[in-house]
Amino acid sequence: MSQQYFYKAMDNQGHIIQGQLGANNINDLEARLERMGLDLIHCHTKKSRHYRVGKVTRQELITFSFHMENLTRAGVPMIDGLGDLRDSLPQSRFREVVASLVENIEGGAPLSKAMADFPDIFDLVFVSLIRAGEESGNLSTVFQHLTQTLKWHDEMVAKTKKLLMYPAFMGTIILGALFFIMIYLVPQLMAFIKNFGGELPLHTRILISISDAFIHYWYIILSAPVFAFLALKAAMRVSPSLCLKIDYLKLRIWLIGPILEKVILARFATFFALLYSSGITVLDSLSITKKLAGNLVIENALQEVSDNIAQGVSISKSFERVHLFPPLVLRMVTIGESTGELDTALLNVSYFYERETKESIDKIQTLIEPAMTVILGLLLGWVILSILGPIYDLIVDVTGEL
C-alpha cells in the first residue's frame, strides 16, 4: 500500500533536497528517488496524506497542461512525456508530484487515477476532465481547454490583485497619517489653542475626543478588527446559516459584489461547458461545478437547478427559476439547448461574463485613485478646519480688542 514519505536526499551536485513522495516502502522510495537523480539520506512517514511540503503554483499547472497538450497531440506516449517533463523541472514540490504520476502510471494506473491522489493540486474538475478525455480519446483537446481556462483564471487573479493593491497601499498611508495626526499633531496644537481660553466649536471638540480615544485606546483600535475577523471565522465554522448570510453579503457589497458574482458565474459556465462537451452528463457536470463556486448562495442555486432538471424541467427553465442569469444569458442557454449546442452556448455565456468582469474592474480602477485622494483630502481638511478655525477666531478677537 502506497504511503507518503518525507525524505532528505542529495542530488548529483551535492545539494541537499527535502521533500515528499509516495512509495510502497523504503526500497521503492529509493528506486523512485534514484530515477529522479537523488540519493536518499533519511526518510520518515507521516499519516496525514494532505500534509504538503512546498506549494504548486498556478503557473506550474499551466505549464503542465500546455506541455501535455503538445505531447498528446504529437502522439508521444504518456509515460515518456511525463518523464521528460519531470526531468526538465527543477527540484520542487511539483517535480515530486510529476514523479509520482510517472510511478503510478508505470504501475498500471490511468492518469486520472494518479492525479486523484493529489486533490490539493488537481481538483475534481481537473480529474473529471482528464478521465473523460481518456475515455473519449481526446486528451489533447482537454489539456488545451484546461490551459486556456487556467490562463484566464490566472489573468483574473492578477487583475483582482492589481485592483486591491492601490486601495491597500493608500489605506495604509491614510491609517498611518490618521494615527500621526490624532496621537501627536492634534495634542500639540490643542495645547496651544487651550492656552488662549475661549469656547471651542463642536467639530474641534469632536476632534479632541477622537484624539483622546486614539491616545488611550490605540491598542484596542488596532486589535479590534483582527479579533472581530477571527471571531467571525470561528463562528462561521460552527454556524452554516451564518456562512450563508456572509456569502449573501459578499454578493451584495457595493461595486465588489457584482464583480465577484460575475467571476463565479464565468468560471461555472466555463467548467460546465468543458465537462459537458467532454461527454459528462448535465447532472454530473452540475454536481462537480457547484462545489467550485466558493459561495453557498450560488451553490444552493445550482443545487436547485440540478433538482429541477432531475424532475424533468428543461435546463434553461431551471436556470430561469433560480434567477441566476439575466434574460440575455438565459436566451443564449435556451438557444443552445434547443439546437443541441449547449456547450457552445455556455462558452458564450462565459465570454459574456469575462467581458463584463474586465470592464467592471477597469472602471473601478479608474475610480479608486480619485476616491482615495478625496478621502485623504477630507480627513486632512477636517483636521485643518478644526485646528485653524479656533486659531483664526482667536486672531480676530485679539485684533478686535486692539
C-alpha positions as CSV (number, residue, x, y, z in Angstrom):
1,M,0.0,0.0,0.0
2,S,1.4,3.4,-1.0
3,Q,2.1,5.9,1.7
4,Q,3.7,9.3,1.8
5,Y,7.4,9.6,2.8
6,F,9.2,12.8,3.8
7,Y,12.8,12.5,2.7
8,K,16.1,14.2,2.7
9,A,18.3,13.4,-0.3
10,M,21.3,14.6,-2.2
11,D,21.4,15.4,-5.9
12,N,24.4,15.0,-8.3
13,Q,25.8,18.4,-7.4
14,G,25.8,17.6,-3.7
15,H,22.9,19.8,-2.8
16,I,20.6,18.7,0.0
17,I,16.9,18.3,-1.1
18,Q,14.0,17.8,1.2
19,G,10.5,16.8,0.0
20,Q,7.6,14.4,0.0
21,L,7.0,11.4,-2.3
22,G,4.6,8.5,-2.3
23,A,6.1,5.0,-2.3
24,N,5.1,1.4,-1.2
25,N,8.2,1.0,1.0
26,I,11.7,2.4,1.6
27,N,13.2,0.3,-1.2
28,D,10.5,1.7,-3.6
29,L,11.3,5.2,-2.4
30,E,15.0,4.8,-3.0
31,A,14.3,3.5,-6.5
32,R,12.0,6.4,-7.3
33,L,14.5,9.0,-6.0
34,E,17.3,7.3,-8.0
35,R,15.2,7.8,-11.1
36,M,15.0,11.5,-10.2
37,G,18.7,11.7,-9.8
38,L,18.7,11.7,-6.0
39,D,20.4,9.6,-3.3
40,L,18.3,9.0,-0.2
41,I,19.9,10.2,3.1
42,H,17.0,10.0,5.5
43,C,13.2,9.5,5.4
44,H,10.1,9.1,7.6
45,T,6.4,8.6,7.1
46,K,3.5,10.8,8.0
47,K,0.0,9.6,8.5
48,S,-1.7,12.7,7.1
49,R,-1.7,12.5,3.3
50,H,-2.8,16.1,2.9
51,Y,0.4,17.5,4.5
52,R,2.3,19.4,1.9
53,V,5.9,20.5,1.6
54,G,6.1,23.5,-0.7
55,K,3.3,24.7,-3.0
56,V,2.3,24.1,-6.6
57,T,1.6,27.4,-8.3
58,R,-1.0,28.0,-11.0
59,Q,1.8,28.9,-13.4
60,E,3.2,25.3,-12.9
61,L,-0.2,23.9,-13.7
62,I,-0.4,26.0,-16.8
63,T,3.0,24.8,-17.9
64,F,2.0,21.2,-17.2
65,S,-1.3,21.4,-19.2
66,F,0.5,23.1,-22.1
67,H,3.3,20.5,-22.1
68,M,0.8,17.6,-22.0
69,E,-1.4,19.2,-24.7
70,N,1.5,19.3,-27.2
71,L,2.9,15.8,-26.3
72,T,-0.5,14.1,-26.5
73,R,-1.3,15.9,-29.8
74,A,2.1,14.7,-31.2
75,G,1.4,11.1,-30.1
76,V,4.1,10.9,-27.5
77,P,3.5,8.1,-25.0
78,M,2.1,9.4,-21.7
79,I,5.0,7.9,-19.6
80,D,7.7,9.3,-21.9
81,G,6.0,12.8,-21.9
82,L,5.7,12.9,-18.1
83,G,9.2,11.6,-17.7
84,D,10.6,14.4,-20.0
85,L,8.6,17.0,-18.0
86,R,9.9,15.6,-14.7
87,D,13.5,15.7,-15.9
88,S,13.1,19.3,-17.1
89,L,11.7,20.6,-13.9
90,P,13.9,22.0,-11.0
91,Q,13.7,20.3,-7.6
92,S,10.4,21.4,-6.3
93,R,7.1,20.1,-4.9
94,F,5.7,19.9,-8.5
95,R,8.6,17.7,-9.7
96,E,7.8,15.3,-6.9
97,V,4.1,15.3,-8.0
98,V,5.0,14.6,-11.6
99,A,7.4,11.9,-10.5
100,S,4.6,10.2,-8.5
101,L,2.4,10.4,-11.6
102,V,5.0,8.6,-13.6
103,E,5.4,5.9,-11.0
104,N,1.7,5.3,-10.7
105,I,1.2,5.1,-14.4
106,E,4.1,2.7,-14.7
107,G,2.2,0.7,-12.1
108,G,-0.8,0.4,-14.3
109,A,-3.0,3.3,-13.1
110,P,-4.5,5.7,-15.6
111,L,-3.5,9.4,-15.5
112,S,-6.8,10.5,-13.9
113,K,-6.4,8.0,-11.1
114,A,-2.8,9.1,-10.5
115,M,-4.0,12.7,-10.3
116,A,-6.8,11.9,-7.9
117,D,-4.1,11.1,-5.3
118,F,-3.3,14.8,-5.2
119,P,-6.7,16.5,-4.6
120,D,-4.9,19.6,-3.2
121,I,-3.3,20.1,-6.6
122,F,-5.7,18.6,-9.2
123,D,-9.3,19.4,-8.2
124,L,-12.4,17.4,-9.0
125,V,-13.0,19.3,-12.3
126,F,-9.4,18.7,-13.5
127,V,-9.6,14.9,-12.7
128,S,-13.0,14.5,-14.2
129,L,-12.0,16.2,-17.4
130,I,-8.9,14.0,-17.7
131,R,-11.0,10.9,-17.1
132,A,-13.5,12.0,-19.8
133,G,-10.6,12.7,-22.1
134,E,-9.1,9.3,-21.5
135,E,-12.4,7.6,-22.2
136,S,-13.1,9.6,-25.4
137,G,-9.5,9.7,-26.6
138,N,-9.4,13.5,-26.8
139,L,-6.8,14.2,-24.1
140,S,-5.1,16.8,-26.2
141,T,-8.3,18.8,-26.6
142,V,-9.0,18.5,-22.8
143,F,-5.5,19.8,-22.0
144,Q,-5.9,22.6,-24.5
145,H,-9.1,23.7,-22.8
146,L,-7.5,23.4,-19.3
147,T,-4.6,25.5,-20.4
148,Q,-6.9,28.3,-21.7
149,T,-9.1,28.1,-18.6
150,L,-6.1,28.2,-16.2
151,K,-4.7,31.2,-18.1
152,W,-8.0,33.0,-17.8
153,H,-8.2,32.3,-14.1
154,D,-4.6,33.5,-13.6
155,E,-5.4,36.7,-15.5
156,M,-8.5,37.3,-13.3
157,V,-6.5,36.8,-10.2
158,A,-3.8,39.2,-11.4
159,K,-6.4,41.8,-12.2
160,T,-8.1,41.4,-8.8
161,K,-4.7,41.8,-7.0
162,K,-4.0,44.9,-9.1
163,L,-7.4,46.2,-8.2
164,L,-6.8,45.7,-4.5
165,M,-3.2,46.8,-4.4
166,Y,-3.7,50.6,-4.7
167,P,-6.5,50.8,-2.1
168,A,-4.4,48.7,0.3
169,F,-1.4,51.0,-0.2
170,M,-3.5,54.1,0.2
171,G,-5.4,52.7,3.1
172,T,-2.1,52.0,4.9
173,I,-1.0,55.6,4.2
174,I,-4.3,57.1,5.4
175,L,-4.2,54.9,8.6
176,G,-0.7,55.9,9.3
177,A,-1.5,59.6,8.7
178,L,-4.6,59.3,11.0
179,F,-2.6,57.8,13.9
180,F,0.1,60.5,13.5
181,I,-2.4,63.3,13.4
182,M,-4.5,62.0,16.3
183,I,-1.7,60.9,18.6
184,Y,0.9,63.6,18.0
185,L,-0.2,66.6,16.0
186,V,-3.6,67.3,17.5
187,P,-2.5,67.2,21.2
188,Q,0.4,69.6,20.4
189,L,-1.8,72.1,18.6
190,M,-4.7,71.8,21.1
191,A,-2.4,72.6,24.0
192,F,-1.5,75.8,22.2
193,I,-5.2,76.7,21.5
194,K,-6.4,75.9,25.0
195,N,-3.9,78.4,26.4
196,F,-5.9,81.2,24.9
197,G,-9.1,80.0,26.5
198,G,-12.5,80.5,25.0
199,E,-15.1,78.0,23.8
200,L,-14.1,75.6,21.1
201,P,-16.5,74.8,18.2
202,L,-18.3,71.5,18.1
203,H,-16.1,69.9,15.3
204,T,-13.0,70.8,17.2
205,R,-14.3,69.2,20.4
206,I,-15.1,66.1,18.4
207,L,-11.6,66.0,17.0
208,I,-10.2,66.3,20.6
209,S,-12.4,63.4,21.8
210,I,-11.3,61.2,18.9
211,S,-7.7,62.2,19.5
212,D,-8.0,61.2,23.2
213,A,-9.5,57.9,22.2
214,F,-6.6,57.2,19.9
215,I,-4.1,58.1,22.6
216,H,-5.6,56.0,25.4
217,Y,-7.0,53.1,23.4
218,W,-4.8,52.8,20.3
219,Y,-4.1,49.1,21.0
220,I,-7.9,48.4,21.0
221,I,-8.4,50.3,17.8
222,L,-5.6,48.2,16.1
223,S,-6.6,44.8,17.6
224,A,-10.4,45.1,17.4
225,P,-10.6,44.4,13.6
226,V,-8.3,41.4,14.0
227,F,-10.2,39.9,16.9
228,A,-13.5,40.6,15.1
229,F,-12.3,38.8,12.0
230,L,-11.0,35.8,14.0
231,A,-14.3,35.7,15.9
232,L,-16.3,35.8,12.7
233,K,-14.2,33.0,11.2
234,A,-14.7,30.8,14.3
235,A,-18.5,31.5,14.3
236,M,-18.7,30.6,10.6
237,R,-17.1,27.2,11.3
238,V,-20.0,26.2,13.7
239,S,-22.9,28.0,12.0
240,P,-23.8,27.1,8.4
241,S,-26.6,29.8,8.5
242,L,-24.0,32.5,9.3
243,C,-21.8,31.3,6.4
244,L,-24.9,31.6,4.1
245,K,-25.5,35.1,5.3
246,I,-21.9,36.2,4.9
247,D,-21.8,34.7,1.3
248,Y,-25.0,36.6,0.5
249,L,-23.5,39.8,1.8
250,K,-20.3,39.2,-0.3
251,L,-22.5,39.3,-3.4
252,R,-24.3,42.5,-2.3
253,I,-21.2,44.6,-1.4
254,W,-21.3,47.8,-3.5
255,L,-19.0,47.6,-6.5
256,I,-17.2,44.4,-5.4
257,G,-20.2,42.1,-5.0
258,P,-21.3,42.2,-8.7
259,I,-17.8,41.6,-9.9
260,L,-17.4,38.6,-7.6
261,E,-20.7,37.1,-8.8
262,K,-19.7,37.6,-12.5
263,V,-16.3,35.9,-11.8
264,I,-18.0,32.9,-10.1
265,L,-20.6,32.5,-12.9
266,A,-18.0,32.9,-15.6
267,R,-15.9,30.1,-14.0
268,F,-19.0,28.0,-13.6
269,A,-20.1,28.4,-17.2
270,T,-16.5,27.6,-18.5
271,F,-16.1,24.4,-16.4
272,F,-19.7,23.3,-17.1
273,A,-19.1,23.7,-20.8
274,L,-15.9,21.8,-20.7
275,L,-17.4,18.9,-18.7
276,Y,-20.5,18.7,-20.8
277,S,-18.5,18.8,-24.1
278,S,-16.3,16.0,-22.8
279,G,-19.3,13.7,-22.5
280,I,-20.2,14.1,-18.8
281,T,-23.9,14.3,-18.2
282,V,-25.6,17.6,-17.2
283,L,-26.4,16.4,-13.7
284,D,-22.9,15.2,-13.1
285,S,-21.4,18.4,-14.5
286,L,-23.6,20.4,-12.2
287,S,-22.6,18.2,-9.2
288,I,-19.0,18.8,-9.9
289,T,-19.1,22.6,-10.8
290,K,-21.3,23.6,-7.9
291,K,-18.5,22.6,-5.4
292,L,-16.2,25.0,-7.1
293,A,-18.5,28.0,-6.7
294,G,-16.9,29.0,-3.4
295,N,-20.2,30.7,-2.4
296,L,-23.1,29.0,-0.6
297,V,-25.7,31.2,-2.2
298,I,-24.7,30.2,-5.8
299,E,-24.0,26.6,-4.7
300,N,-27.6,26.3,-3.3
301,A,-29.0,27.9,-6.5
302,L,-27.0,25.3,-8.6
303,Q,-28.3,22.5,-6.4
304,E,-31.9,23.8,-7.0
305,V,-31.1,23.8,-10.8
306,S,-29.9,20.2,-10.6
307,D,-33.0,19.1,-8.6
308,N,-35.3,20.8,-11.2
309,I,-33.5,19.1,-14.1
310,A,-33.7,15.7,-12.3
311,Q,-37.5,16.3,-12.1
312,G,-37.7,16.8,-15.9
313,V,-37.6,20.6,-16.1
314,S,-35.6,21.9,-19.1
315,I,-32.1,23.4,-18.4
316,S,-33.0,26.9,-19.4
317,K,-36.2,26.9,-17.4
318,S,-34.4,25.5,-14.4
319,F,-31.9,28.4,-14.5
320,E,-34.7,30.9,-15.0
321,R,-36.4,29.7,-11.8
322,V,-33.4,30.5,-9.6
323,H,-32.8,33.9,-11.2
324,L,-29.1,33.1,-11.6
325,F,-28.7,34.5,-15.1
326,P,-30.1,37.7,-16.6
327,P,-32.6,37.4,-19.6
328,L,-29.9,37.9,-22.2
329,V,-27.8,35.0,-20.8
330,L,-30.9,32.8,-20.4
331,R,-31.8,33.4,-24.1
332,M,-28.3,32.1,-25.1
333,V,-28.8,29.0,-22.9
334,T,-32.3,28.4,-24.4
335,I,-31.0,28.6,-28.0
336,G,-28.0,26.3,-27.2
337,E,-30.3,23.8,-25.6
338,S,-32.8,23.8,-28.5
339,T,-30.1,23.5,-31.1
340,G,-28.1,20.8,-29.3
341,E,-25.1,23.1,-28.8
342,L,-25.3,23.7,-25.1
343,D,-21.6,23.6,-24.6
344,T,-21.1,26.4,-27.2
345,A,-23.8,28.5,-25.6
346,L,-22.2,28.1,-22.2
347,L,-18.8,29.2,-23.6
348,N,-20.6,32.3,-25.0
349,V,-22.0,32.9,-21.5
350,S,-18.5,32.6,-20.1
351,Y,-17.2,35.0,-22.6
352,F,-20.1,37.4,-21.8
353,Y,-19.2,37.4,-18.1
354,E,-15.5,37.6,-18.8
355,R,-16.0,40.8,-20.8
356,E,-18.4,42.2,-18.1
357,T,-15.8,41.4,-15.4
358,K,-12.9,43.0,-17.2
359,E,-14.9,46.1,-18.0
360,S,-16.1,46.4,-14.4
361,I,-12.6,46.0,-13.0
362,D,-11.2,48.7,-15.4
363,K,-14.0,51.1,-14.4
364,I,-13.4,50.6,-10.7
365,Q,-9.6,51.1,-11.2
366,T,-10.3,54.5,-12.7
367,L,-12.5,55.5,-9.8
368,I,-10.3,54.2,-6.9
369,E,-7.4,56.7,-7.2
370,P,-9.6,59.8,-7.1
371,A,-11.8,58.3,-4.4
372,M,-8.9,57.6,-2.1
373,T,-7.5,61.0,-2.8
374,V,-10.8,62.6,-1.9
375,I,-10.9,60.6,1.4
376,L,-7.5,61.7,2.4
377,G,-8.3,65.3,1.4
378,L,-11.5,65.3,3.5
379,L,-9.6,63.9,6.5
380,L,-6.9,66.5,6.3
381,G,-9.4,69.2,5.6
382,W,-11.5,68.3,8.7
383,V,-8.4,68.3,10.9
384,I,-7.1,71.6,9.5
385,L,-10.5,73.3,9.8
386,S,-10.9,72.0,13.4
387,I,-7.4,73.4,14.3
388,L,-7.1,76.6,12.3
389,G,-10.7,77.6,12.9
390,P,-10.2,78.3,16.7
391,I,-6.8,79.9,15.9
392,Y,-8.5,82.2,13.3
393,D,-11.2,83.1,15.8
394,L,-8.5,84.0,18.5
395,I,-6.7,86.2,16.0
396,V,-9.9,88.0,15.1
397,D,-10.8,88.5,18.8
398,V,-7.3,89.9,19.6
399,T,-7.4,92.2,16.6
400,G,-10.8,93.4,17.5
401,E,-9.7,94.2,21.1
402,L,-6.7,96.2,19.7
